[in-house]
């Protein structure tokens, strides 16, 4: 039982499944990312492999559109089906 649970944990918590902390982190349009400063950002445009336009904020009243680089991203927290189906 223990080994079964451990196997499932390791299987689903590999860097390629959590999209976290990888040198080869791959970000696509419509992904939601956690920035290193703790803010959550929605990627709205991919300018290059390491530069993105992102929306931050909680509601239309405080949304802000910013340019970020891959160095500012901690991890991908949501992979949009649109970016997966590509």
C-alpha positions, 0 to 999 in steps of 0.5 A: 500500500505504501509503495503504491501511494509513493509511486503515485506521488512520484509519478504526478509530482515530477517537475515535468508534471508540475511545471515547477523550477525547470531550467527548460520551463515551457510557458505558453499563451493562456497559462497561469503562472506564479511569479517569484514575487508571489503574484499570479499572472495570466499569460496573454501573449508570448513575445519570445521563448523568454518574454511574455505579456501578462495580466496581473490582479484580482478583478477588472478594477485592479488588473494591470498588463505587464511584460515579464521574463521567464526569470521572474516566473516561479512555476506554471500553476495552470496549463490551459487546454488551449496551450496543451492542444496547441 
